[in-house]
Amino acid sequence: MGYGGTIISMKAHKEMGNDAYSATPVGNGPFQIETKKGTEVVLAKHPEYWRPGFPKLDRVVYRAIPDRPPGCRRLQKGELDFVTHPDPRT
């Protein structure tokens, strides 16, 4: 599984510089950052998103799980909804 392309804000990238831009999320999509701590980012539904009725989810939680087998086992147990780069041996 790979990742698709990413659209970046050229204006923000030029103003902030590469290091600051890479460390600071910038955007205006359907979600906004609620919290960032350690290996977890929580996104909350953007109340002023331009498309009525979207997004359909209130929150999205991203967690970095460095080891593949535990991530796949948690996916199989229903503890996770999505895993990138799953280990095909598990």
Secondary structure as a PSIPRED ss2 file (coil, helix, strand):
# PSIPRED VFORMAT (PSIPRED V4.0)

   1 M C   1.000  0.000  0.000
   2 G C   1.000  0.000  0.000
   3 Y C   1.000  0.000  0.000
   4 G C   1.000  0.000  0.000
   5 G C   1.000  0.000  0.000
   6 T C   1.000  0.000  0.000
   7 I C   1.000  0.000  0.000
   8 I C   1.000  0.000  0.000
   9 S C   1.000  0.000  0.000
  10 M H   0.000  1.000  0.000
  11 K H   0.000  1.000  0.000
  12 A H   0.000  1.000  0.000
  13 H H   0.000  1.000  0.000
  14 K H   0.000  1.000  0.000
  15 E H   0.000  1.000  0.000
  16 M H   0.000  1.000  0.000
  17 G C   1.000  0.000  0.000
  18 N H   0.000  1.000  0.000
  19 D H   0.000  1.000  0.000
  20 A H   0.000  1.000  0.000
  21 Y H   0.000  1.000  0.000
  22 S H   0.000  1.000  0.000
  23 A H   0.000  1.000  0.000
  24 T C   1.000  0.000  0.000
  25 P C   1.000  0.000  0.000
  26 V C   1.000  0.000  0.000
  27 G C   1.000  0.000  0.000
  28 N C   1.000  0.000  0.000
  29 G C   1.000  0.000  0.000
  30 P C   1.000  0.000  0.000
  31 F E   0.000  0.000  1.000
  32 Q E   0.000  0.000  1.000
  33 I E   0.000  0.000  1.000
  34 E E   0.000  0.000  1.000
  35 T E   0.000  0.000  1.000
  36 K E   0.000  0.000  1.000
  37 K E   0.000  0.000  1.000
  38 G C   1.000  0.000  0.000
  39 T C   1.000  0.000  0.000
  40 E E   0.000  0.000  1.000
  41 V E   0.000  0.000  1.000
  42 V E   0.000  0.000  1.000
  43 L E   0.000  0.000  1.000
  44 A E   0.000  0.000  1.000
  45 K E   0.000  0.000  1.000
  46 H C   1.000  0.000  0.000
  47 P C   1.000  0.000  0.000
  48 E C   1.000  0.000  0.000
  49 Y C   1.000  0.000  0.000
  50 W C   1.000  0.000  0.000
  51 R C   1.000  0.000  0.000
  52 P C   1.000  0.000  0.000
  53 G C   1.000  0.000  0.000
  54 F C   1.000  0.000  0.000
  55 P C   1.000  0.000  0.000
  56 K C   1.000  0.000  0.000
  57 L C   1.000  0.000  0.000
  58 D C   1.000  0.000  0.000
  59 R E   0.000  0.000  1.000
  60 V E   0.000  0.000  1.000
  61 V E   0.000  0.000  1.000
  62 Y E   0.000  0.000  1.000
  63 R E   0.000  0.000  1.000
  64 A C   1.000  0.000  0.000
  65 I C   1.000  0.000  0.000
  66 P C   1.000  0.000  0.000
  67 D C   1.000  0.000  0.000
  68 R H   0.000  1.000  0.000
  69 P H   0.000  1.000  0.000
  70 P H   0.000  1.000  0.000
  71 G H   0.000  1.000  0.000
  72 C H   0.000  1.000  0.000
  73 R H   0.000  1.000  0.000
  74 R H   0.000  1.000  0.000
  75 L H   0.000  1.000  0.000
  76 Q H   0.000  1.000  0.000
  77 K C   1.000  0.000  0.000
  78 G C   1.000  0.000  0.000
  79 E C   1.000  0.000  0.000
  80 L C   1.000  0.000  0.000
  81 D C   1.000  0.000  0.000
  82 F C   1.000  0.000  0.000
  83 V C   1.000  0.000  0.000
  84 T C   1.000  0.000  0.000
  85 H C   1.000  0.000  0.000
  86 P C   1.000  0.000  0.000
  87 D C   1.000  0.000  0.000
  88 P C   1.000  0.000  0.000
  89 R C   1.000  0.000  0.000
  90 T C   1.000  0.000  0.000
